[in-house]
Amino acid sequence: MQISQFDMIRMQCLYENDVEFDLSETTVLPLKVSELLDGTDAVEHFISRELYYPEAQGSHLLRERIAQFYPDCKPENITVTNGGSEANYLTLWTLLEPGGRLACMIPNYMQAWGLGGAYADGVDAFRLVKQESAGHYRWALDLEELERAVSPGTNVILVTNPNNPTGSILTAAEMDAVVDIARKAGAWLVADEIYRGAEVEGPTTPSFWGRYEKVVITSGLSKAFGLGGLRTGWVVAPPELIAAFGIHFDYLTVTPTLLSDHLSAIVMEPQRRESILARTRDVIRTNLPQIEVWLSGQDDLFTYIRPEAGAFVYCDYTIPINSTELINRLRVEQSVLLTAGDQHGLDKGLRIGFGFGIEKTLRGLARVETLMRGLM
Ligand SMILES: Cc1ncc(COP(=O)(O)O)c(C=O)c1O
């Protein structure tokens, strides 16, 4: 099997620990283990755990609490994985097959794109496009393109909502349209909802769970919860599909990890879950306006649509340089790591992560400005 390189992740793995300013992240500063284990009993309980193999699908307690994050969901609908990437991998590895096709939302975190190229006969893009209405811009779903992308051979449609890298959220009408198109095609609808809960304004993004009998949700604790170090992801699916995932998981990592399962169950206790998500939104709501002040001084260099979720903003730039070349120069010459439009299925743009310390982020952005102005 041939698989294409996942450019963005390869770059982050190689360089994110070497640069002075890593603005390639999409999450917020993580909590410490000690903040999750508050109280002697909790510490005692954690350190006295015997390191048996964990339950393959994840502990009942964790699955019960994950299920509470979705409407009408039960522990039998959940399987816990090692990170959101494994949740996506397990899902697409199980569902994609030769002879079938994947319809994939673009722009995106391009994992599904690469997996579709490897496991299915091909991938068909449908896009989020910039749309203006009464002076207000948003990233809207191109429904006509979605209809064209879904053919009788399509067995999976993949959406990322809220979206990475645009931070946009589908409207209720767009969600209904996606479900209608999936239903007509009889295709599985896979919704990567790992940024759900990290909204800039308004309520928690509605889930696709429960809108169609062939919906699969992938998610995890790395993004909206800011806890990437736990490597906890999950899939929500009908029980028959959970069983099929088990058959594949047995050839992969077999189980999640015991200590992360323990800590993740603490995170997903409903009150704690909501307080961690509120903390993430606080960081985003504090930092985004400061990034926007910086961007307003750069309107000859950048245009952007305000993200609706996530600790990142996607900006188009005006200077004549390819985005991969630009991020390579920023890394080598200015020690700043950003992701490129190219790495998300877009073109001349940069994704700026702002969920870590805002002062340091602004210092990194000053270096971005220096290099880019030199290229004008
Ligand atoms: C949309 C999306 N899904 C999944 C992942 C992978 O998550 P994890 O780090 O938990 O493997 C990412 C990471 O950036 C992402 O942006």
PDBQT file of the ligand as one rigid body, heavy atoms in Angstrom, charges set to zero:
ROOT
HETATM    1  C1  LIG A 401      -9.269  18.095  13.066  1.00  0.00    +0.000 C 
HETATM    2  C2  LIG A 401      -8.257  17.272  13.800  1.00  0.00    +0.000 A 
HETATM    3  N1  LIG A 401      -8.519  15.982  14.055  1.00  0.00    +0.000 NA
HETATM    4  C3  LIG A 401      -7.657  15.200  14.704  1.00  0.00    +0.000 A 
HETATM    5  C4  LIG A 401      -6.443  15.689  15.155  1.00  0.00    +0.000 A 
HETATM    6  C5  LIG A 401      -5.487  14.775  15.854  1.00  0.00    +0.000 C 
HETATM    7  O1  LIG A 401      -5.674  14.794  17.219  1.00  0.00    +0.000 OA
HETATM    8  P1  LIG A 401      -4.668  14.103  18.217  1.00  0.00    +0.000 P 
HETATM    9  O2  LIG A 401      -3.568  15.065  18.466  1.00  0.00    +0.000 OA
HETATM   10  O3  LIG A 401      -5.489  13.820  19.435  1.00  0.00    +0.000 OA
HETATM   11  O4  LIG A 401      -4.160  12.843  17.589  1.00  0.00    +0.000 OA
HETATM   12  C6  LIG A 401      -6.122  17.026  14.902  1.00  0.00    +0.000 A 
HETATM   13  C7  LIG A 401      -4.823  17.565  15.325  1.00  0.00    +0.000 C 
HETATM   14  O5  LIG A 401      -4.411  18.652  14.969  1.00  0.00    +0.000 OA
HETATM   15  C8  LIG A 401      -7.054  17.847  14.232  1.00  0.00    +0.000 A 
HETATM   16  O6  LIG A 401      -6.814  19.138  13.997  1.00  0.00    +0.000 OA
ENDROOT
TORSDOF 0
